[in-house]
């Protein structure tokens, strides 16, 4: 089927303005948050009903046309990168909150609903949706499921997978399936968990039932400064080992602290090497007891200063600085490369030391911002793409950091997904038999390999070639891609 025939078929389903074909229209969708790689799609479709999506999928299946689903485009691993000869399916118009069940503490939403919009909608009922990625003001709940997003409060309340009760998906053939149930458990294989983090490879998510939580009676937020980043890492391990599970436990290093302070002035100390932001919530008596215990632990590891937010405004400013860290660091260099790996908490100090050493060797500054409580690192590698070879250097350093995470018992991704960015590091983490199993699962749901092909799971051939050459960098995910 040629492009003209495809457009004619789509025009029978969608209004003319919901089919984008002009170069200037397609340019808007040529990348997601990983802007180093860009590629315009064959065309973009913007359906606003499940039935329209079903028909689009059926056309693609019959004509064997690849299709990439896209939410808000805030992903940082190239998961929504279009294919040159494929359709990009935008779910942006499916943005309704369909139902709020206060008694059962659930809400039924469409995939295009913004993460923050859920909490805003249920706030009058003293409820909220716990997962809160830094991009929550813009990111969509469908994308959160596809990437299994976390956020600053995932330490206590879990990732997206722990906060979703049911989803409805469309298969590549257009069949509507319900995964999970309206109850707290369901029989059979846990396909609901399987779809979390599946990055659009298995089906198109069209409806999500999220779990809601009551707002805690008491919330206390501390900010602690450290003269040595190793002390901050040791304090994190000590807090968790004491039995305290903070709602959030975040760390920022000196470079990211300075960037955030210059950007939005959250009141961070400027003469320290690292800060921890620790939030405790729950019943009043319990929180007050944990607050005293946490302060004692922080002092044992030479924290100075220790600030406790005395007003809701100050607490919000502490968190705003952390959640604004990415754009704040973006003001320090023309470009930055945001990594996403995880390690066991006890290894924070040696991993950070190694990253600092590599930063000097590559002559690329690295700002560290991460979810310290669950060991999810977000090193931001600063570079200038206008300088020949700097992007390649940043990629090499990034892959070394991810491999280091695996070597310390962690993983190549905590919440950003694999997309195209981490295909090579996946070869470092997984054995051929494990990758074969991943491909078998993909084959079960998408036998023609039309849903977001080439993403998330490297081929065995790719891994074999990387192993044979002892190379873990500089290989473009798709030959036709252009670096920017």
Secondary structure, 3 states (H helix, E strand, C coil): CCHHHHHHHHHCCCCHHHEECCHHHHHHHCCCCCCCEECCCCEEECCCCHHHHHHHHHHHHHHCCCEEEECCCCCCCCCCCCCCCCEEEECCCCCCEEEEECCCCEEEECCCCEHHHHHHHHHHHCEECCCCCCCCCCCEHHHHHHHCCCCCCHHHHCCHHHHEEEEEEECCCCCEEEEECCCCCCCCCCHHHHHCCCCCCCCEEEEEEEECEECCCEEEEEEEEECCHHHHHHHHHHHHHCCCCCCEEEEEEHHHHHHHHHHHCCCCCCCCCEEEEEEEEECHHHHHHHHHHHHHHHHHCCCCCEEECCCHHHHHHHHHHHHCHHHHHCCCCCEEEECCEECCHHHHHHHHHHHHHHHHHHCCCEEEEEEHHHCEEEEEEEECCCCCCHHHHHHHHHHHHHHHHHHCCCECCCCCCCCCCCHHHHHHHCCHHHHHHHHHHHHHHCCCCCECCCCCCCCHHHHHHHHHHCCCCCCCCCCCCEEC
